[in-house]
Amino acid sequence: MERKMEQDLGLDFLRIVEAAAIASAKTMGQGDRKYSDHVAVEAMRQIMDTVPMRGEIVIGEGERDEAPMLYIGEKLGLGYKNDVEDPNNYPEVDIAVDPLEGTNLCATGSSNAIAVMACAERGGLLHAPDLYMQKLIVGPSSKGAVDIDAPVKDNLKAIARRLNRDIDDLVVIVLERPRHKKLIADIRAAGARIKLITDGDLSAGISAAVAGSGVHAVMGTGGAPEGVLTAAAMKCLNGQILARFVLKDQLEDLEDRKKIPEDAVERMRAMGITDPKRIYDTDDLAPGKSIVFAATGVTDGTILKGVRFFGAGVRTSSIIMSTAKTKSVRFVDTVHIEGGPDTVVRF
């Protein structure tokens, strides 16, 4: 199953994220984040429905009936077509998507907007409601050395020790939000450096797990769906994410509290989450044995270049990873030729 998913579906997943990235990149800098997301969703769904699979969205654009496409529970792929002779010939997969992670980044032309998806065998990804989640993300060297309940300084000491460097050499990414005021102060008091970002904690998490990115950890509270996607990437990159859901009474900022629905606990239970205070490790968020993760840059970022348009086509920069027995991480530079037979492709 592992090799089958990677070999048979890997390039299809790559096509999906490339299509979403190209569509949204055409709207870059136009200041309309909703439209940027809309075109990414449409492009992703159009390609996804041509893939030889029986896919079900478990992390998507919203729960059933709240989004017209890529909603949680939507079934996609050739295996669900009415004219299919034997649906059992198509693998069943759970799908997590973020057609445009960093809608504001794309709308303003800022760095690190990406199109993302992850797939696993049925049951291989946590069904997470669109709520807040506290996260602590580290790379392979620091895996197993951190504790989400430990003081910030202790975690930074542990990371520095594993990397054989001083705390003041570390860079921690934090979302620039009022709720992170104390976290930011604690990191600075410990002596580490901080990279504040306005959006895109999923791409930040990937950076933390890739050596040479200059990022050593991600801390703070972000979206739960992005936490599941990050876990899928960590499984492929051998990094670690620790996370737990955040409820209304755990937030001090009034605007953040307003974003937590009154029925948050009920929504969790409806998705099979019985302990709202549980701490999730990487394998809890993405328990699947056969995981494929794919992302394409929309705007230039730490790991991936953004979409580049030229007279005869488009160039994309992507990453596709899997947890197959022959674990692989592929960086893919693709030129999509749209011109005539005399088109010249340059490096």
Buried (B, 14 or more C-beta within 10 A) or exposed (E): EBEEBBEBBBBBBBBBBBBBBBBBBBBBEEEBBEBBBBBBBBBBBBBBBBBBBBBBBBBBBBBEEEBEBBBBEBEBBBBBEEEBEEEEEBBBBBBBBBBBBBBBBBBBBBBBBBBBBBBBBBEBBBBBBBBBBBBBBBBBBBBEBBEBEBEBBEBBBBBBBBBEEEBEEBBBBBBEBEBBEEBBEBBEEBBBBBBEBEBBBBBBBBBBBBEEBEBBBBBBBBBBBBBBBBBBBBBBBBBBBBBBBBBBEBBEEEEBBEEBEEEBBEBBBEEEBEEBEEBBBBEBBBBBBBBBBBBBBBBBBBBBBBBBBBEBBBBBBBBBBBBBEEBEBEEBEBBBEEEEEEEEEEE
